[in-house]
Amino acid sequence: MEGALQHTIKAFIKKGEKYYFAECLEIPVVTQGKSIDETVSNLKEAVTLHLEGENLEELGIAPNPTLLITMETEPTASVA
């Protein structure tokens, strides 16, 4: 029996010195942007382009997957 198809594609965003960087965990997609909003928009476009024309079932991905985006950030120091 084949495994269940994934309904979500996981990605993370990390802030660099000048740009935010995004990378998907299950598929080879990376992108960047000057803001979080721009990075998310670029990520959506990059994932769409990557999956276009692909057999999603062969990739283990369900039709019309959603993106689950996690952002890495450093905690801010609290002032006592």
SELUM-952051 format. One record per residue (C-alpha): x, y negated, z negated; residue number from 1; residue in three letters. Coordinates in steps of 0.1 Angstrom, whole numbers, plus 2048, in hexadecimal, padded with zeros to 3 digits. Layout:
X; Y; Z; NUM; ala
...
This chain:
800; 800; 800; 1; met
80D; 7DE; 80A; 2; glu
812; 7C3; 7EF; 3; gly
7FA; 7A7; 7EB; 4; ala
7FF; 788; 800; 5; leu
80B; 768; 7EF; 6; gln
7F1; 74C; 7EF; 7; his
80B; 732; 7E2; 8; thr
82D; 728; 7EE; 9; ile
842; 71C; 7D1; 10; lys
859; 6FE; 7D5; 11; ala
86C; 6E7; 7BE; 12; phe
877; 6C3; 7C0; 13; ile
897; 6B5; 7B1; 14; lys
8A2; 691; 7AF; 15; lys
8C4; 68A; 7BE; 16; gly
8D8; 66A; 7BC; 17; glu
8C5; 659; 7D8; 18; lys
8AA; 672; 7E4; 19; tyr
893; 68D; 7D7; 20; tyr
89A; 6AF; 7E5; 21; phe
880; 6CB; 7EA; 22; ala
886; 6F0; 7F0; 23; glu
86E; 70D; 7F4; 24; cys
876; 72D; 7E1; 25; leu
866; 747; 7F9; 26; glu
86D; 738; 81B; 27; ile
88C; 725; 828; 28; pro
87E; 702; 827; 29; val
891; 6E4; 819; 30; val
88A; 6BF; 81C; 31; thr
88F; 69D; 80B; 32; gln
87F; 67B; 806; 33; gly
885; 659; 7F6; 34; lys
868; 65E; 7DF; 35; ser
855; 67B; 7D0; 36; ile
837; 674; 7E6; 37; asp
84C; 673; 805; 38; glu
85E; 693; 7FB; 39; thr
83D; 6A5; 7F6; 40; val
830; 698; 817; 41; ser
850; 6A4; 829; 42; asn
84E; 6C5; 817; 43; leu
82A; 6CB; 823; 44; lys
834; 6C3; 846; 45; glu
853; 6D9; 845; 46; ala
840; 6F7; 838; 47; val
825; 6F2; 852; 48; thr
83F; 6F1; 86E; 49; leu
852; 70F; 860; 50; his
833; 724; 85E; 51; leu
824; 719; 880; 52; glu
822; 737; 897; 53; gly
82F; 74F; 87D; 54; glu
81D; 76F; 873; 55; asn
816; 766; 84F; 56; leu
80E; 789; 845; 57; glu
831; 795; 850; 58; glu
83E; 779; 839; 59; leu
828; 786; 81C; 60; gly
814; 765; 81D; 61; ile
7EE; 762; 81E; 62; ala
7DD; 74B; 837; 63; pro
7DB; 727; 82D; 64; asn
7F3; 729; 80F; 65; pro
7F6; 70D; 7F6; 66; thr
816; 6FD; 7E9; 67; leu
81E; 6FF; 7C4; 68; leu
838; 6E4; 7BE; 69; ile
84D; 6E2; 79E; 70; thr
863; 6C4; 797; 71; met
883; 6C5; 784; 72; glu
88A; 6A8; 76E; 73; thr
89F; 69F; 750; 74; glu
88E; 697; 72F; 75; pro
890; 673; 724; 76; thr
89F; 66C; 702; 77; ala
886; 65F; 6E9; 78; ser
88D; 640; 6D5; 79; val
88A; 646; 6AF; 80; ala
